[in-house]
Amino acid sequence: WYENRYPDCGVDTPNHFYSYSFHRNPGWSGYFSKRDELHAYFEDCADAFGVRDRIQLNCSVQKMVFDASSSRWRVVYRDETGQIQELEAHAVVSAVGQLNRPAMPEIEGLASFEGKMWHSARWQEEDLAGKRVGVIGTGCSSVQLLPKTAERAGHTTVFQRTPHWVAPARDYYKPVEPGLIWALKHMPYYAEFHRARMILVFGDRSWPAVVSDPDWLDQSVSVNEANHVMRETLIGFIREGLGPKQNYAEACIPDFPVWGKRLIVDNGWYETLAREDVSLVPRGITRVTATGVVTDDGAHHDLDILILATGFKSNELLSPIEIEGLEGQSLADLWGDAANAYKGTVVPGFPNLFCLYGPNTNIVHGGSIIYQIECQIHYMMQCLALIASEGTAINVRGAVNSDYNREVQALSRQLAWGHPNVESWYKNQAGQVVNNSPFSLQQFWEETHDMDPTDFEFVEV
């Protein structure tokens, strides 16, 4: 919410669930709040818990090295003045996230474009009236920014590599009723009930539809009967939304199962594509010229402004920080293109290092990443208690991590996002799912609820 400021930027999870369990906000103005309200909520959390004087802002961690002789991490960072500093820590928690460093597309001639160009996460306010605007990408950011952008532009062209499933949401722009706000503020236990309901309705209720049924005969585009019914329902939604532009329908229907990628919450995407001043180009881009984009059919699309809604460097977890564990082992070299961690949180050879929103913790079937992270923190706090009681570092056993991640990969192959037709940032180049959790929300809670000390070994000083 600090990085993204594009038009209509907001959450795709109901914000009564997309908030901390220990600091609920009964006064959300809408069910799917927009960026400014979300940003203000997190700012309020910083004030409410008095953490600002414990934060060093505008710093960049350069390197972290584990010193086995002292069982401490040496952290090298550049402070807000540009000076290199060092500190020592018994434990390090990585909370750098996955979706904060924009991924620029590798397209020939991109730098030669002479019009205005920016990434959706580096939004620039520009007068779009009468301008020919191009948008590369059709993921969540593109879906959210397109309607407001198209309203302002002279003509908007959307360049699509692969379509996504977009689900209707009747409450997307709906304000929260005064009665619900009153109940959340005053009725005992109602806030807890409401949150539990969110976990079910916007999470695990859909879990049966993402698990592959071996008896389902045609698994080319769906994984079970419920998944296929959802597919047919969403195809009807696509055709209805496109209205007079039914010629776009086939290009808008994905060839992978529903929930192969996270469902995008609709804010008028298909109705916007149906506008006369919006064009969908479902073709690959060959190159960018000084004045526009050339697609693989040889057509040149003249543009004044180019918006890159091309996502983030999600698979380079903890990059560009250099991290050295036991015996000088590099975390980047160890992981390569296949990052993995026990419970998505701890890595063998890197004692007392904890990764929040680490490998295989992302959620696809629905839910809030805050829920996942709170589960991880509950697990991590038990680890920190063990570290404090023993006065030394703990290192997760390699065999324990290997067994866990073999299970993760086996489970992932049987889920919608492990389907062979799915090409996404969830997978590495070998087709392994390295980002997503293979567990329902309830199962992930169970996985992380109790730390087993025998999973770890103590580091000898």
C-alpha positions in Angstrom: 0.0 0.0 0.0 3.1 2.2 0.1 4.2 1.2 -3.4 0.9 1.1 -5.3 -1.1 4.3 -5.8 -2.7 3.7 -9.2 -6.4 4.6 -9.8 -8.8 2.4 -7.9 -6.0 0.5 -6.1 -7.5 -1.6 -3.4 -7.7 -4.9 -1.6 -9.2 -8.0 -3.2 -10.0 -9.6 0.2 -12.8 -8.1 2.4 -10.9 -5.8 4.7 -12.7 -7.0 7.8 -10.4 -10.1 7.2 -7.6 -8.1 5.6 -6.5 -6.6 9.0 -4.8 -7.7 12.1 -6.7 -10.0 14.4 -5.4 -8.0 17.4 -6.3 -4.6 16.0 -9.6 -4.9 14.2 -11.1 -1.8 12.6 -14.9 -1.8 13.0 -15.2 1.4 11.0 -14.1 0.4 7.5 -16.1 2.5 5.0 -16.4 -0.3 2.4 -16.2 -4.0 2.1 -13.2 -3.8 -0.3 -11.4 -0.6 0.9 -9.1 1.4 -1.4 -5.5 2.1 -1.0 -5.6 5.3 1.0 -7.9 3.9 3.7 -5.7 0.7 3.9 -2.5 2.8 4.2 -4.1 4.9 6.9 -5.0 1.7 8.8 -1.4 0.5 8.9 -0.2 4.0 9.8 -2.6 3.9 12.7 -1.3 0.5 13.8 2.2 2.0 14.0 0.9 4.7 16.3 -1.4 2.5 18.4 1.4 0.1 19.3 4.2 2.7 19.7 6.6 1.1 17.2 7.7 4.2 15.3 10.7 4.8 17.7 11.8 1.2 17.0 11.9 1.6 13.3 14.8 3.0 11.2 13.3 4.2 8.0 15.0 4.8 4.6 17.6 2.1 5.2 18.8 -0.7 2.9 20.1 -3.9 4.3 23.1 -4.9 2.2 24.4 -8.1 3.8 23.7 -10.5 6.7 26.3 -13.0 8.0 25.8 -15.6 10.7 28.7 -15.8 13.1 28.7 -19.3 14.6 31.3 -18.4 17.3 28.8 -16.0 18.9 25.5 -17.4 17.6 24.7 -14.0 16.2 23.8 -12.4 12.9 25.9 -9.5 11.7 23.7 -7.1 9.7 25.3 -4.6 7.3 23.0 -1.8 6.2 23.1 1.6 4.6 21.4 4.2 6.7 19.2 7.2 5.7 22.4 9.3 5.3 24.0 6.8 3.0 26.5 5.6 5.6 27.3 1.9 6.0 26.4 0.7 9.5 26.5 -2.7 11.3 24.5 -4.3 14.1 24.4 -7.6 15.7 21.3 -9.6 16.4 20.5 -12.9 18.1 17.7 -13.5 15.5 16.6 -11.9 12.2 13.1 -11.8 10.9 12.7 -11.1 7.1 9.4 -9.3 6.5 10.4 -7.9 3.1 7.3 -9.3 1.3 7.1 -10.6 -2.2 5.2 -8.0 -4.2 7.2 -4.8 -3.7 9.9 -4.7 -6.4 8.4 -4.0 -9.9 9.3 -6.4 -12.7 10.0 -4.7 -15.9 9.1 -6.7 -19.0 12.0 -7.8 -21.2 10.7 -6.4 -24.5 13.0 -5.3 -27.4 13.1 -1.5 -27.7 11.3 -0.7 -24.5 13.7 2.1 -23.6 13.2 3.7 -27.0 9.6 4.7 -26.4 9.4 8.5 -26.6 6.0 8.9 -24.9 5.4 8.8 -21.1 5.9 5.3 -19.6 5.7 3.9 -16.1 5.1 0.8 -14.1 1.7 0.5 -12.3 3.6 0.4 -8.9 5.4 3.7 -9.8 2.3 5.6 -10.8 2.5 9.0 -12.4 -0.3 11.5 -12.5 -0.8 12.6 -16.1 -3.5 14.2 -18.1 -4.9 11.4 -20.2 -7.6 13.4 -22.0 -7.4 12.6 -25.7 -4.3 10.4 -25.3 -3.8 7.0 -26.7 -2.9 4.8 -23.7 -1.5 1.3 -23.8 -1.6 -1.1 -20.9 0.6 -4.2 -20.9 -0.8 -6.9 -18.6 -4.1 -8.2 -17.5 -3.5 -9.2 -13.9 -5.0 -7.7 -10.7 -3.3 -4.3 -11.1 -4.4 -3.9 -14.7 -8.0 -5.0 -13.9 -8.2 -2.4 -11.1 -6.6 0.5 -12.9 -8.3 0.0 -16.3 -11.8 1.4 -15.7 -10.7 4.7 -14.3 -7.9 5.0 -16.8 -10.3 4.3 -19.7 -12.7 6.9 -18.5 -10.0 9.6 -18.7 -8.1 8.5 -21.9 -9.0 9.2 -25.5 -8.4 5.5 -26.4 -7.0 2.6 -24.3 -5.4 -0.5 -25.7 -4.9 -3.5 -23.5 -2.1 -6.0 -24.5 -2.9 -9.4 -23.1 -0.5 -12.3 -22.9 -2.8 -14.7 -21.0 -6.3 -14.0 -19.7 -7.2 -14.4 -16.0 -10.4 -15.6 -14.3 -12.3 -12.6 -13.0 -15.1 -13.2 -10.4 -18.2 -11.0 -9.8 -18.3 -9.2 -6.5 -21.6 -7.6 -5.6 -20.1 -5.8 -2.5 -17.0 -4.4 -4.3 -18.1 -0.7 -4.2 -20.8 -1.2 -1.5 -20.4 0.9 1.7 -20.6 -0.9 5.0 -24.1 -0.6 6.5 -24.3 1.5 9.7 -25.9 -1.5 11.5 -22.9 -3.7 10.8 -20.5 -1.0 12.0 -22.6 -0.7 15.2 -22.6 -4.4 15.8 -18.8 -4.7 15.3 -18.3 -2.0 17.8 -20.8 -2.9 20.5 -22.0 -6.5 20.3 -19.9 -8.9 22.4 -18.1 -11.5 20.3 -19.7 -10.4 17.0 -16.4 -9.1 15.6 -14.9 -12.6 16.3 -17.8 -14.3 14.6 -17.6 -12.0 11.6 -13.9 -12.6 11.1 -14.4 -16.4 11.4 -17.2 -16.1 8.8 -14.8 -14.3 6.5 -12.2 -17.0 6.8 -14.7 -19.6 5.7 -16.7 -17.6 3.0 -13.7 -16.0 1.4 -11.3 -18.9 2.0 -11.8 -22.5 2.8 -15.3 -22.8 1.4 -13.7 -22.9 -2.0 -11.0 -25.4 -1.1 -12.9 -28.6 -2.3 -13.0 -27.0 -5.8 -9.2 -26.7 -6.1 -8.2 -30.3 -5.3 -7.8 -32.6 -8.3 -10.2 -35.5 -8.5 -8.4 -38.5 -10.1 -11.8 -39.8 -11.3 -12.6 -36.5 -13.2 -12.3 -37.5 -16.8 -11.4 -34.3 -18.6 -8.7 -32.5 -16.6 -7.5 -30.4 -19.5 -9.2 -27.3 -18.2 -10.7 -28.2 -14.8 -9.7 -30.5 -11.9 -13.1 -31.7 -10.5 -16.8 -31.3 -11.0 -17.2 -28.2 -8.7 -14.2 -26.6 -10.5 -15.8 -27.2 -13.8 -19.2 -25.8 -12.7 -17.3 -22.7 -11.5 -15.6 -22.5 -14.9 -18.9 -22.6 -16.8 -20.4 -20.0 -14.5 -17.5 -17.6 -15.0 -17.7 -18.1 -18.8 -21.3 -16.9 -18.7 -20.2 -13.9 -16.6 -17.6 -13.1 -19.2 -20.0 -13.3 -22.1 -22.6 -11.2 -20.3 -20.0 -8.5 -19.4 -18.6 -8.2 -22.9 -22.1 -7.3 -24.3 -21.7 -6.3 -27.9 -18.0 -7.4 -28.1 -18.6 -11.1 -28.1 -15.7 -11.4 -30.5 -13.5 -10.9 -27.5 -15.0 -13.8 -25.5 -12.7 -16.6 -26.6 -9.6 -14.5 -25.9 -10.9 -13.8 -22.4 -11.5 -17.4 -21.4 -8.4 -18.9 -19.8 -7.3 -22.4 -20.8 -6.4 -23.3 -17.2 -8.6 -24.3 -14.3 -10.4 -21.7 -12.1 -8.1 -20.9 -9.1 -5.1 -21.9 -11.2 -4.3 -18.3 -10.5 -5.9 -16.2 -7.8 -9.3 -15.1 -8.8 -9.4 -11.4 -9.6 -12.3 -9.5 -8.0 -14.3 -7.7 -10.7 -14.7 -4.0 -10.8 -16.2 -3.7 -14.3 -13.4 -5.3 -16.3 -15.4 -6.8 -19.0 -17.8 -3.9 -19.2 -14.7 -1.7 -19.7 -13.3 -3.9 -22.5 -16.8 -3.6 -24.1 -16.4 0.2 -24.4 -16.0 1.6 -27.9 -12.8 3.5 -26.8 -11.1 0.4 -25.5 -9.4 -2.3 -27.5 -8.1 -5.7 -26.3 -5.1 -7.1 -28.2 -4.6 -10.7 -27.1 -1.3 -11.1 -28.9 2.4 -11.3 -28.0 4.5 -8.1 -28.2 7.4 -8.2 -30.7 9.0 -4.9 -29.8 8.3 -1.4 -28.6 9.1 1.5 -30.9 9.5 5.2 -30.3 5.8 5.7 -31.0 4.1 2.5 -29.9 3.9 -1.3 -29.7 4.4 -3.9 -32.5 2.5 -7.2 -31.9 3.4 -10.6 -33.4 1.0 -10.1 -36.3 3.0 -7.2 -37.5 0.5 -4.5 -36.5 1.8 -1.3 -35.0 -0.3 0.3 -32.3 0.3 4.0 -32.0 0.5 5.2 -28.4 1.2 8.4 -26.4 1.4 6.7 -23.0 2.5 3.2 -22.0 1.6 1.7 -18.6 3.4 -1.5 -17.5 1.1 -3.6 -15.3 3.6 -6.4 -15.3 3.8 -7.5 -11.7 6.8 -7.9 -9.4 10.0 -9.8 -8.9 8.2 -12.3 -6.7 10.5 -15.4 -7.0 13.7 -13.6 -5.9 12.8 -13.9 -2.2 15.0 -11.7 0.1 16.9 -10.4 -2.9 19.0 -8.3 -3.3 20.3 -8.9 0.3 23.4 -11.1 0.5 22.8 -13.7 3.2 25.5 -16.0 4.4 24.7 -18.8 6.9 26.8 -21.6 8.4 30.2 -22.2 6.7 29.6 -19.2 4.5 26.7 -20.8 2.6 24.9 -18.3 0.3 21.1 -18.4 0.6 20.7 -17.1 -3.0 23.0 -20.0 -4.2 21.2 -22.5 -2.1 17.8 -21.6 -3.3 18.5 -20.7 -6.9 15.2 -20.9 -8.7 13.6 -23.2 -6.1 13.3 -21.4 -2.8 12.0 -23.6 0.0 11.7 -23.4 3.8 10.3 -25.5 6.6 6.8 -24.3 7.3 7.7 -21.5 4.8 9.6 -19.9 7.7 13.0 -21.4 8.5 15.9 -22.7 6.3 18.5 -25.3 7.2 22.0 -23.8 7.5 20.6 -20.4 8.5 20.0 -20.5 12.2 17.7 -18.0 13.9 16.6 -16.6 10.5 12.8 -16.4 10.0 11.1 -15.6 6.7 7.6 -14.2 6.9 5.6 -14.6 3.6 8.3 -17.0 2.7 8.3 -19.9 0.2 5.0 -21.7 -0.3 3.0 -19.4 2.0 1.1 -17.4 -0.6 -2.7 -18.1 -0.9 -4.7 -18.6 -4.1 -8.0 -20.1 -3.1 -9.0 -17.1 -1.1 -8.1 -15.4 2.2 -5.7 -12.8 3.6 -2.0 -12.9 3.6 -2.2 -11.3 7.0 -3.8 -14.5 8.3 -0.9 -16.5 6.9 1.7 -14.2 8.4 0.0 -14.3 11.8 0.2 -18.1 11.7 3.9 -17.9 10.9 4.5 -15.3 13.7 2.8 -17.7 16.2 5.2 -20.4 15.1 8.2 -18.0 15.1 7.5 -16.8 18.7 7.8 -20.4 19.9 11.1 -20.6 18.2 12.3 -17.4 19.8 11.2 -18.7 23.2 13.3 -21.8 22.7 16.3 -19.6 21.6 15.9 -17.4 24.7 15.6 -20.4 27.1 18.6 -22.2 25.7 20.8 -19.2 25.1 22.0 -20.4 21.7 21.0 -20.6 18.1 18.7 -23.2 16.6 18.9 -24.7 13.1 16.1 -26.7 11.5 17.3 -30.2 10.5 17.9 -30.7 6.8 16.0 -34.0 6.7 13.0 -32.4 8.3 13.0 -29.6 5.8 13.4 -32.1 2.8 10.6 -34.3 4.0 8.3 -31.3 4.5 9.0 -29.8 1.0 8.6 -33.2 -0.7 5.1 -33.2 0.7 4.6 -29.6 -0.3 5.4 -30.4 -3.9 3.4 -33.6 -4.0 0.3 -31.8 -2.7 0.9 -28.8 -5.0 0.8 -31.0 -8.1 -2.7 -32.1 -7.2 -4.1 -28.6 -6.9 -5.5 -26.2 -9.5 -2.4 -23.9 -9.4 -0.1 -27.0 -10.0 -2.0 -27.8 -13.2 0.3 -28.1 -16.2 -1.6 -25.4 -18.2 -0.9 -22.8 -15.5 2.1 -20.5 -16.3 2.5 -18.0 -13.5 4.8 -16.3 -11.0 3.7 -19.1 -8.6 6.1 -21.5 -10.4 9.8 -21.6 -11.2 11.2 -22.4 -14.5 11.1 -26.1 -13.8 7.3 -25.9 -13.1 7.6 -26.3 -9.4 5.1 -24.3 -7.3 7.5 -22.3 -5.1 5.1 -19.5 -3.9 1.8 -21.0 -2.9 0.7 -22.9 0.1 -0.6 -26.4 -0.6 -2.8 -26.1 2.6 -6.2 -24.7 3.3 -6.4 -21.9 5.8 -7.4 -24.3 8.6 -4.6 -26.7 7.6 -1.9 -24.0 7.6 -3.1 -22.9 11.1 -2.6 -26.5 12.2 0.8 -26.8 10.5 2.2 -23.7 12.3 0.4 -23.9 15.6 2.8 -26.1 17.6 6.6 -25.9 17.1 8.3 -29.3 17.7 11.8 -28.7 19.3 13.0 -32.0 17.9 12.8 -30.5 14.4 15.8 -28.4 15.3 19.4 -28.8 16.4 21.4 -26.4 18.6 24.3 -24.7 17.1 27.5 -25.4 19.0 29.5 -22.3 19.9 
